[in-house]
Amino acid sequence: MKQDLSEISLAPLLKYFNDLIPLNSMERELIVARFQPRLYRKRQYVHQEGDICSQLSFVIRGCLRMYKVDEKGNTHILQFAAENKWINDLGSFHSRKASELNIDALEDTMVLQISYDNLISLYIEAPKFDRIFRVLTENSFITLQKRLLQNLSSSAEDHYNSFLEVYPDLSNRLPQTQIASFLGITPEFLSRLRSKRTKDS
């Protein structure tokens, strides 16, 4: 029965990979063997600053955030990850050095996780995954680069519109404080942006 539950929980991940590049039976078996399901309750840490980020997480249900707390206690959110999205501190994960970031659950969240060693093993046993994850990493870098450019030259309204494009399902799921922290504005200013967008539409 336990194995049946594991196979059911892995179905979204298998579909995700299969939609990118069709998997053969051996590759599907590797996914089943290498990824482990984990449930995080709301506010529970997935990863904490000072630890080495040891897992790459794929979100099945719920929402995670990755963030940094500065010396003044302010929270700066770098990324959200909801259904069918990946999250980890990539720098710590690959360098095996202590992380400066935190990852926690904004909702009760089910993830599928793979360790660094198991991911490298997956690359060796099935090179197709090496190509897949290289593309995913490149896409993440492009997204981060666009966000940095926006921070340099775009208005808060442009930032908010971009957030809605990247995270269309989260605007009504997350508290305004979380979205405002991601955008680098106050919740009050976010409320004004939302009101303006509603009037314009």
N, C-alpha and C positions, 0 to 999 in steps of 0.2 A: 504493500500500500504506500509506503514511504517513497518508493521509486516512482510510482504513478504520479504522486503529488509533485515530485521534482520535475517530471517530464511536462506536466501541465504548466507549472510556473515558468518553465523555460520556453514555452511556445512563443511568446512575443519576441524574445531574442532570436530564436530560430527564424521567425518570419522576417525580422529586421535584416539579418544577414542574407537570407534567401532572396529578399527583394533587391539587395545590392548586387549580389552575384550568387546564382544558384549553388547550393551546397550538395555534395554527394553524401552518401550514407556514412562514410568514415569521418567526414568533417562535422556532420551533425553529432556523431557519437563523441567526438572530441569536445564539442561545446557542452554536451551533457556532463562529461567527466570533469571539465575544467572550471565551470561556473557554479557558484553556490548561492542559493537564495538566502536573503537576510531581511528581517523586518526591523525597521527603526521606528520607534514611537515619536510623536511630535516632541520637539525640543531635544531629542537624543542626539548625541554626537556620533557622526560617522568617522570623523577624523579630527584630531586636535592639534593646535599649534605646538611645536616642540617635538612631535612624534614624526617618524618617517611614514609617509603615505604609502601604505602597503597594498592597497586595493584599488582597482578600477571598477567603478559602479555604473551599472545600466539600470535606469529607473523603470520599473514595471508599473507602479502605481504610487501616486503621491508627489511630493516636491522636496528637493534638497536645495540648499544654498551654500555657496563657498564665499568666505568673507575674511577680512582682516580687521582686527581691533587695534586702533592706534594708541599712542601713549596717553591721549586725553580720554580714552574710553569710547571714542566714536567708532561705529561699525561701518565698514566700507564693503559693500557686496560686489564681488567680481562676477558671479555667475549664479543663475538658477538652473536647475535640471528637473524637469517634470517627465511625464511619460515618454518613453523611447529616446531619452537623452542620456549622454554619458557625463560623468563628472569624476574628477580627482585632481590633486595637486600634481600636475605633470612633471614639474621640475624635481620635486621631492621623490616622486615615484621612480623616475629614471636615474637620478643621481644617487639615490639611497641616502640622502642627507635630510636633516631635520627640517620640517616645514614651518613656514611663517603664517600658514593659513588654517582656518577651521572649516569644517563641513558639518552641517547639522540638518535635521529634518524640520521643515515648516509644517508638515502634515504627517500623519502616520504613513510611512513610505516603505514599499516593498522593492528591493533591488536584487539584481543578480551581480555577483562580484567575482572578479578573477584577480589572483595575486600576481605580482611581478614575475615570479619564477614560472608560474603556470602560463602566463602570457608569452614569455620567451619560448617556452616549450611548445606552445601552440604555433608560433611562427615557424619553428623548425619542422614540426610534424606536418603542418599544412601551410605552405608559403602563401596561399591565397589570403590568409588572415593578415600576413605582413603587409600586403598591398592594401587591404581594407583599412587597417588601422593607420597606415601612413596617410591615406586620403582623409580619414577622420581628423587626424592631427593637423593636417594642412588646412582643412576647413575651419577648425577651431582657431588656428593662428590668424586666418583671414578675418574671422569674426572679431577677434580681439583687436586686430589692426584697424578695422573700420571703427570700432568703438573709441580707440585712442584718437583717431583723426577727428571724430565727432566731438570729443571733449576739447580738442584744440580750436575747432572752427565753427561748431554748430550751436544753435540756441537750445535752451532747455526744452522747448516745444518739439524741436527736431529729435532730441534725445528720447522724449516720451513716445513720439510716433515710431521711432526705430524700435523701442522696447515692445510696442504693440505688434510690430511686424515679426520680431524674433520670438516673442512669447505671447502669441495671441490668446492662449487659453488661461493665462495667469492673471490678467488684469482684474478679473472679478473673483479670483480665488485667494489672492494674497492681500494682507493688510496694506493700507496706504503707506505705513511706516517702512515696510520692506521695499516697496517699489521706489519710494522717495530715496531711501538709502542707496539703492542701485543706481539711481539717476544722479545722486549727489545734490539733491535739493531738499527743501523742507516739505513735510506732509501738507502744510497749508498751501504752499506754492503748487504742489501736485494737484490739490483740490481745485485750484483756479484753472490749471491747465485742462483738467477733466471737464470743468464747467464750460470753458471756451470751446473745447472740442464738441461737446454736446450741442451747444448753440450753433456752431458752424455747420453741423451735420443736419 
